[in-house]
Amino acid sequence: MDRLQAMRVLVKVAEAGSFAGAARALNMSPPAVTRAIAYLEELTGARLFLRSTRSVKLTAPGSRYVEDCRNILADIEEAEASAGGSHATPTGLLTVTAPVLFGQIYVMPALTAFLTAHPAVTGRVLLFDRVVNLVEEGIDVALRIGHLPDSGYTAIKIGSVRRVICAAPSYFEDHPVPQVPADLAGHTIIANTGSSAPLDWRFGAEQKTGVALQPRLFCNTVEASISAAASGWGLARALSYQVAPAVAEGRLMIVLADHEEPPLPVHVIHAEGRHVSAKTRAFVDFLVTRMRAIIENQRAATSGETIPR
């Protein structure tokens, strides 16, 4: 039996969660799928699946072997694509992920502009306010805000953003402008619970200064908390890019800027390989150039983003 084909069958069974589902996806007969798995189990000397009448589940050795097979098959596809010249011209499906609001404001326009320039590329966008695994989700490019853990990914810093506290000018018609973080205790606070931003507001270069807050309003989206602040109801905390338009238009004003935490880095990342596909390489270059220009322009509006030189 062809070992590579058996590996493809194994990966598909793992993805489908059943032999029958893999058979349908691969246009094979169920007995042929069963024989392929039996061949690999005999070859490796390991039981790869726990079988029941309703489903199949990978064993621990099976999980490791499936991941190895995915890597082997990806390397083969990459080598074939390189030999065929697809690393010279952007083609195929390009999957991109980003935080929800950042993706809506910046990544979507960048991706559609890129797709217009490269008609052989199809785009797919996954917007989450959480970190997703690039390999498991089949993602080519990710935009991440915050400090990155050590990984095998290639990361390009495009700038940084700040966590800022803001309110509408109309709010300060009836309330004093806070001068130090402790002053927040006397203000109406709007808390955002729908992102990775911490609920405890900390300040200073060492992030040692904290304020015990009692929010009057909890919002599960950033947009809702910003909207409430812009209406003049209270003070909200957000990332500087999220409020940049409202600040530029005078609908919001930033306070306590001298007490802010250090800025958060913004990176474009992609899985590193020996041969980065043309679609990934071209989009990363396009996105980096575009986003550095955008963040540079926003620096004047919110007084603080920095661009690597």
N, C-alpha and C positions, 0 to 999 in steps of 0.2 A: 504493500500500500504506500502511496505517496505521503511522506512524512509531513510536508508542508501543508498539504490539503487536510490531513488529519488535524494539524494544529488549527487551521481555520475552522474546522468543524468544532473543535474543543472550545475555542473562543466564542463561537456562535451559541453553543449549548449553554455556556456560562452566562451569556447576555440574555438569552431567551428564557432561561430557567427551566427548560424542558427539552427532551430529545425531539418531540414532535414539532415544537416551535422552531427549533434549529433546522429540522428537515424541510419545513415549509419555506423558511427564509433562504435556504441554500438550494431549493428545488431538488432535494434528494429524497430517497425513500427512508423511512425510519430505521429499517434494518441496516442500511448503509451507514447511517449516523452511529448506530450502536456498534458496528464493526470498527469504525474509526476510533471511537473512544476505547474500545477493548484493545485495539492495536497499540494505542499510546500507553495504556495501563500496563500492558505486557512489556512494552519497550522501556518504560521508566521503572517498573517494579513497584509502582505506588498506586493505591486506590485514589482516583481523582474525584469521584462523585459518590455521595450517599444517595441512594435511589429509594424512592417510595412510589406508591401507586399514583400519587398526585403531583409530585415534583421531584426535582433533583437539586442537591445542594453540594457545593464544592467542599472537599476536605481541606485541611490546612496545607498539605502538599499540593493539592489541586489548585488552590488559590495562588500559591507561589509559581506553579508551573504555567498557569494561565497568563500571569503577568509577564513571565519570561517569553511566552509564545507571542504575546502582543508586541513586545519589543522586537523580537526577531522578525515578525511579519512586517512591522513598520519599517525596519531597516531595509528589508527586501523591496518594499514598495518605494522607499526613498531612493534606493540604488537604481531601480527601474525607471523612476521618474527622471533622475539625473541623466541616465543614459539616453532617455528619449527626448531630452531637451526641455522638459517642463520646468526646470529650475531657471530657465532663461526668460520665460514669459509667464506672467501671473495668470493662473488658471485654477479652476476648481472651487470648492466650498471653503470660505474663510469664516471661521467662528471667532467672535470677539466677545469678551465679557468686561463689565465695568460696574461700579456702584450705580444704583438706579438713577439718581438725579444727575450725576455727572455724565452718565451715559446718554440720558435724554437730551441734555443741554449741549454736550460737546462731541461725544463719540458718534451718535447717530448722524449728525451733519457731516462729520469727517468720513464715515463709512460710505454714505450715499455718494459723496463727492468722489471717493476712491472707486466705487463701483461704476460710476459714470465714465471715469477715465479708463477702466479696465473691464470691458464688456464680457470677457471670458470668465470673470470671477462672480460667484454667487455669495451673498452675505448672509450671516446668521448671527443674531445678537442675543446674548443672555445677560440680563441686568439683575444683579443681586446686591443687597447690602450685607453680604457675607463673603468670606473667602471660599472659592470653589477650586477643586483640584483640576488643573489644566489637562492632565493626561486622562483621568477618568471621565471627564466631561467632553473630551475631544475638542478642546479649545486651542486655537492657534495663538491668539494675542489677548493679554489681559492688561487692564489699567488698574493699578492698585494705589490707594492712598494710605500712608502710614509706613511704619518701619517694617522691613521685610525680614522674615526668618531666613536662615541659611538654606539654600536649595540648589538644585541643579539648573535653575532657570537663568536665562540671560536677562538682566535688568538694565534699563536705560533711564536715568533720572531726567525728568523734564521740568522739574521745578518743585515748589513747595506751596502749601496752603496753611492757613492758620485757623484755629478755633477762636471765634470772636463772639462777643456778647453785644447784642444790638436791640434797639427799640425804635419806635417811630418818634419823630420830633414832637408830635402831639402828646405823646405819653409824658414827655418831660415838661410840658406846660403845667402839669399838676404834681410832678414828682421831681425831686432833686436829682441831678446827674451824679451817679456813683463815682467817687474818687478813688476808693480802695475796695478790694474784694469784700471786706466786712460790711460795706454799705449795702450789699445786695440783700441782707437780712430784712431790710425794710421795704423791699420792692415786690411787686407781683411777678412771679416767675413762671415761665412756660417751659416745660420739660419735654424733650423729645425721647421717646422710648422705642422708636422703630428702626434704629440704626446701631452701628457698633460704638457710637459715641458714649462715653461714660456718663452716668447720671450725676455723679459727684463732680462738681466744677472745681478744678484745681488751677493754680496760678503760679507764675514765676518760672525762672529758668530751670529750677530743680523740681518743679511740680510739688513742692512741699506745702504750699499754702492752700488750704481747703476751706470751703465755706459750707456750713450746715444749712441747707436750703429746704424750704417747705413749699414746693410748687403748688400753684392754684389750678394749673391746667396741665394735663398729660396728653401728648399727641403721639400717635404711632407712626406718623410720617414727618419728614423734614418740612415738606411743603406746608403742612397744616400749622406747624409751630411758627414758621416764617410768616405765614398769612396772618396769624393771630397777633404777632408782634407788629407787623406792618399796619394793622388796624388800630394800633395805639393801646392795646389791652395790657401789654406787659413786656418783660425782657425775655429774650430767647437766646440760645447759644447754637451756633451753626458753623459750618466751615465757610471760610471767606468767599470761596467761589460761589457758594449757594446764595449768598446775599449780595454779591457784587452788583447785579443789575439794580436792585432796590436801593443800595447805597448810592450808586451813581445817579439815580433819579431823585434822590433826596427823600425817599419814602422811609428809609431806615438810617440810623446813625450808629456807629460803633463806639462803645465805651470801654473803659479799662484796658485800652490798647497797651499801655505801659506795663501791665501786669500779666500779659498773656503767657501761655506755655510756649516752648520752642515750636517753630513751624513743623508741619508734617510733610515728609517727602512724598512726591508723586512719581511713580515709575510706570513705564511701559515694559511688560515682561513677556517672554515667550519661551517655550521649551527649547533648550539648547540641543542641537544635533550636529552631526558632521556636515549635513547639507540642509541648510534652511531653505524651504521652498520659496519660489519667486513671489508667490502671493503674500507670504508672511514677511519676507524681507522688504518688499515694496510697500506694504501697508505700514510696517513699523517705521520705516523712513518717512513716509507721508505723515503719519500721526505725530511722530516726535517733532517734526518741523512745525506742523500746524499748532500743536498744543503749547510748545514753547513760546510761540508768538502770542497766543491767547493769554497765557498766564502772565507774560510780560506786560501786556496791555492792562490786565486787571490789577497789576501791582499799584498803579497810580490811583485806581479807584478805592482800594481798601488798604493801601499803605503798608505793604509788608511782604508779599510773595517774593521769593528769590529765585533767580534762574541760574543754574550752573554755568560757569564761564569756561 
